[in-house]
Amino acid sequence: MSSHDPAELAAARPDFAAIAAWIPQGASVLDLGCGDGSLLRYLKNTRKVRGYGVEISDANIVACIRNGVNVIQSNLESGLSGFESNAFDFVLLSQTLQATRHTEPLVQEMLRVGREGIVSFPNFGYWKARLDVLRGNMPVSEELPYQWYDTPNVHLCTLHDFEDLCNNHRVHILERRVMTGDGEIHLLPNLLGSMAVYRFKRAV
Amino acid sequence: MNTSAGIVSAQHAVFDTPFIFKSGAVLLCYELVYETYGVLNADKSNAILVCHALSGHHHVAGYYADNPNNVGWWDTMIGPGKPVDTNKFFVIGLNNLGGCHGSTGPSSINPETGKPYGASFPVVTVEDWVVSQSRLANLLGIRQFAAVMGGSLGGMQAMQWSLSYPERVRHVLAIATAPHLTAENIAFNDVARNAILTDPDFHGGNFYEHGVVPTRGLRLARMLGHITYLSDDAMADKFGRSLRSGKLGYNYDIEFEIESYLRYQGDKFAAYFDANTYLLMTKALDYFDPARDYNDNLDQAFAAARADFLVLSFTTDWRFSPERSRTIVNALLHNRLNVSYSEISSAHGHDSFLMQHEHYHEVMRAYLNRIAGEFSS
């Protein structure tokens, strides 16, 4: 994604607008697996955040720098030990959760480093995904554009699955938005929503 | 794409206001030799200062009319169309105070005695260099640098700029550097210094008047240093266990290719580098420690900084390892400063920062383009 226009970016990635809506002006943000820095750039433009991205890929480091956002080259799988506790207002994981190997510890690390966490991920419980599986194939869609043999996604889940993870690991969900395309889904979200965004904090 | 800064020539700046060193020592007057590449724009906002490392100097890019083979030490990085694009930036390279390439140093004549300073030349710190560099900036009418950049000891100076003159530098590019040397680093430097100090031709630093040079000490110091600038893998790749004659000689002559290479590097270095300057440079490295005045708290040391930072390290650099750079990055993060960090995959150890490397140069180019976007050319 090379567009720098916030409106264009929001249209291309509906989770961007949902995430931005939860972030107050001037917040500090750590974006894990920040890709080319589009989300950070969007948040910088629309929310004036002080943001940092974490990325492992060389190409994305260059892309982030071109996008004018801060990026730290680091492997998420080795944890966030380089980051101090409570260093950020928000720690984001946009469309990356399903591609992490140590998913549960990473969610905990997000809440160590940040006051709140925000994740977005494709919903594997979406009816089209279920239909693909019923038909006998792994789903391939706009949200899940990979073939089974080349996908980086090792921990796909449904909304129920993610909420179970939170309930079982002392993570308190504050808000949820479920979407299909750019439309918000309220009815039967685990079936009708193709993508979800959650805001959460540590349960006390 | 990759063109040279072309024919360049050194210039001299003479300073006759006394320089007071951090140690308290005073130099009544001194000279700095420097080169510039590119054109300073009308509002003088496109200047980049390049700080050199242990054995560096002012000849950073381009070549000399009378010696086209004498190409600047960072010519891969700096020139028209290169990552540090001299079509956009006005780049300054200088030889640091205490150097041996034209700036006032231990081998210069002390006007008070008419003899070389030798051992009487003050011990210089990174902070001292930054002060002297700021005086050169004043002379050139540069109030604020678009960037100060350097690798290794040069990176330390770049960082120090953000602490000594926070308002005078917009970006710091700190490459293959560290917030301070480790005990192991200091140990290497001490062995190197001992090689020089114990050379019978050193004469307590006043070898000039004896008409000799402590070549053996300098050569050993350089050989040792050179080992630490390379990686085990790079050495294995380049030399392996190759023998010059193909068979064992059962004597102590030069047999392995690596021995031949190191002695060649040592001899080459000893032929032109000043032993006192070597001592002084290694001491500046050892002393650099901005956190020292803040109970070893690097976060507090960087609280004064206002610049944006690019920090780069190299995977096989064990002299200034990626972990050392991460420490710098964390201190900058804790101060909510803008910082980007990349750990470049390279086989060439500490020396990687001087080499042509596609991704490294792409990162530099991207970052410098961003800097160039901030001023009108």
Chai-1 contact restraints between the chains, C-beta under 6 A:
chainA,res_idxA,chainB,res_idxB,connection_type,confidence,min_distance_angstrom,max_distance_angstrom,comment,restraint_id
A,R50,B,R336,contact,1.0,0.0,6.0,A-B,restraint_1
A,D58,B,H359,contact,1.0,0.0,6.0,A-B,restraint_2
A,I61,B,S342,contact,1.0,0.0,6.0,A-B,restraint_3
A,V62,B,E362,contact,1.0,0.0,6.0,A-B,restraint_4
A,V62,B,V363,contact,1.0,0.0,6.0,A-B,restraint_5
A,V62,B,A366,contact,1.0,0.0,6.0,A-B,restraint_6
A,I65,B,S340,contact,1.0,0.0,6.0,A-B,restraint_7
A,I65,B,A366,contact,1.0,0.0,6.0,A-B,restraint_8
A,I65,B,Y367,contact,1.0,0.0,6.0,A-B,restraint_9
A,R66,B,A366,contact,1.0,0.0,6.0,A-B,restraint_10
A,G68,B,R370,contact,1.0,0.0,6.0,A-B,restraint_11
A,N70,B,N338,contact,1.0,0.0,6.0,A-B,restraint_12
A,N70,B,V339,contact,1.0,0.0,6.0,A-B,restraint_13
A,N70,B,S340,contact,1.0,0.0,6.0,A-B,restraint_14
A,V71,B,S340,contact,1.0,0.0,6.0,A-B,restraint_15
A,I72,B,Y341,contact,1.0,0.0,6.0,A-B,restraint_16
A,Q73,B,Y341,contact,1.0,0.0,6.0,A-B,restraint_17
A,Q73,B,S342,contact,1.0,0.0,6.0,A-B,restraint_18
A,Q73,B,E343,contact,1.0,0.0,6.0,A-B,restraint_19
A,G82,B,R326,contact,1.0,0.0,6.0,A-B,restraint_20
